[in-house]
């Protein structure tokens, strides 16, 4: 009996220790979480009271609004109606409380939905009496006009996104024209789906960047890009303002056998462009073969030319 009582006593003691550990652990956790919980609650209460106080006072209402594109400055290509639409997005914050939760996020979402906006860098709420809201955005830049032989014409940026500009390359004479076989029907804000058009835009960007690195007088402006579908990708040829044609060849990750890679073609372009003293003398420059010579334009013969129908006045008559 004594042994049984002792055994029972040990069992009761172990059970009591287990029950005491649970509440003690919960109290310890609660003691650790209580200060942060009080701080969060106090912050939320303070923000709510501040918003309520500021919202009831006119001097905390947003009075000034605006947007800017630090990269391009004043965008001359941006139509007036589209600039007004961007002004209206910024102006939608006018009269609202500067402390309103989610005010900046809402303005940013409206800007991001506009097809002219490439990205929203920052929306700043400047608190004061009065307050103001300013948005820093990046506008899309027109890069090329894309004309489809099967119909349709759009203006796209360097990423291939269609811009809300009128159709037809004749309306945008300063942009290079990319000619493709497919029909182009994407709407503003959508990305081009035709592979040849996207390949041409990518290659045109690489070519333009490399030409821009050349000294003055060694560069040339591309006016037109002609495309031809191929098995590996797209065959491209560039026409320049000087009349010279630059034969690119295939634009593909793995070009046709014997063709240089894209990086090698750009190196060849730069090397040969530095050797050219007058682009107007060049008829064709091939980049699809490393050893292909440049073709020069034939010079017009000097002086007046004598045709067979014209004969000297003193020539004797053969019938005599």
C-alpha angles and dihedrals in degrees: 000000000000091000090048092050090049091049092048091049092055090049092052092049093053092049091050092051091053094052092047093053096061100058091040091055091048091051091051092051091046091051090054095047098043099078095050091045091052091048093050092047091048091049093049091048092048093049091048092050092046092050091047091049095044093044090058093054123074096212090070094054117109109258105164125052135170148137136221140188107218093188100057103017112200104013105218092187093056109104115236093241091054092048088052090052090055090048089054091053091056091042091056087081093058114116094014123116113270089220093054109131113245095013094127094042091053093051090048092053091052092052092047090055092058112099091222093059116088095181141344110236100184143337111209125199106203108201118212144100096313106016128211142197122220127184127203110203139166115232124212113251121220107245109167143355113237117207122190119211088211091051141285133077132207142167116239137187125234092276091055096254115146115241126213095252128126117274124255130064091237088074091058107043094167095062124084113247120232113202119203134171098232128081115263113215108145118136127232111288093025124109121241113261100195110102094210091054093050092046090050092050092049093048092045090054093051092045093048092049092052093046090050089060092061123097120260111285094025097076130077134197121244113226104173140019120202120199134200122182117239137177096258098038133297130328111224137193125183125211117205136207090252091058094252119135120219111204106207100174120202120000102207141120087250109027124200118294111283096020120117120244121260093262091049091050090054090049090051090049092053093045095051094040090057088055093052115095097179122023090195088069092057119091100174136005116191122207096169091081126039097216099039109123124231114258115228126208116254112252118234112249115260118249130011117319122231116223127202093252092059118076134172115273091233095057109125121240110256092211092067 
